[in-house]
Amino acid sequence: MGDTVTGRFESRREAELAVEHLVQEHGVERTDIFIEPESNANSAGVVEAGADAESGHPGFDKNSEPALEGAITVSVDVNDDQVDVVRDVMTEAGGEI
């Protein structure tokens, strides 16, 4: 039997960190992970983080205005025996379950 675990993240960086840990450390298939903005607007979250905060490229001004239009939702289809691990990883990365 399977289940879906959903987490809400305030920054794209937090969401990506959770996905990275799930795939690389816990063997969750990337095709079982779904990432989308919480609202209808394209969004990088509600908090600037990482590359959204400023450009690290030489020759570019460090001036950014990321599309902070709402939180990022990460949903993971998992087997029953993975539910607790997925919840823990999402929480550790900053997500709200």
C-alpha positions in Angstrom: 0.0 0.0 0.0 1.3 3.5 -0.7 0.8 7.0 0.7 1.6 10.6 -0.3 3.5 12.9 2.0 3.3 16.6 1.4 5.5 19.3 2.8 5.3 23.1 2.5 8.6 25.0 2.1 9.2 28.8 2.4 12.1 28.8 0.0 13.1 26.9 -3.2 16.4 26.1 -1.6 14.7 24.2 1.3 12.5 22.3 -1.1 15.5 21.3 -3.3 17.5 20.2 -0.3 14.7 17.9 0.8 14.5 16.4 -2.7 18.2 15.9 -2.9 18.3 14.1 0.4 15.3 11.9 -0.5 16.8 10.8 -3.8 20.5 10.5 -2.9 20.3 9.3 0.7 17.1 7.4 0.8 16.6 6.0 -2.7 13.3 7.7 -3.4 12.7 7.7 -7.2 12.8 11.2 -8.6 9.7 10.4 -10.6 7.8 9.9 -7.3 8.5 13.5 -6.2 6.3 16.4 -7.4 7.3 20.1 -6.8 4.9 23.0 -7.5 4.2 26.5 -6.3 1.5 26.7 -3.6 -0.3 29.5 -5.5 -1.1 29.9 -9.2 1.8 32.3 -9.6 5.3 31.1 -10.4 7.2 31.3 -7.2 10.6 30.8 -5.6 9.0 30.6 -2.2 8.3 33.3 0.3 11.8 33.8 1.6 14.9 34.7 -0.5 17.5 32.0 -0.2 20.6 30.8 -2.1 20.8 31.8 -5.8 17.5 33.7 -5.4 19.2 36.2 -3.0 21.9 37.5 -5.3 23.8 36.6 -8.4 27.2 34.9 -8.0 28.2 35.4 -11.6 31.2 37.7 -12.3 30.2 40.9 -14.1 26.6 40.9 -12.9 25.3 43.3 -10.3 24.1 41.6 -7.1 20.6 42.8 -7.4 17.7 40.4 -7.5 14.0 40.3 -7.2 13.0 36.7 -7.0 9.4 35.7 -7.7 8.3 35.4 -4.1 4.7 34.7 -4.7 4.0 31.8 -2.3 5.4 28.7 -0.7 6.7 25.6 -2.6 4.9 22.3 -2.1 6.7 19.0 -2.4 4.6 15.8 -2.6 6.2 12.4 -2.5 4.5 9.1 -3.3 6.0 6.5 -1.0 5.5 3.0 0.3 4.1 2.8 3.9 7.6 1.9 5.2 9.0 5.2 3.9 6.5 7.6 5.3 8.3 8.4 8.5 11.7 8.8 6.8 10.2 11.2 4.2 8.5 13.3 6.9 11.7 13.5 8.9 13.7 14.6 5.8 11.2 17.2 4.9 11.0 18.6 8.4 14.8 18.7 8.7 15.1 20.6 5.5 12.6 23.2 6.8 9.3 22.0 5.6 6.0 22.0 7.3 4.1 18.7 7.1 
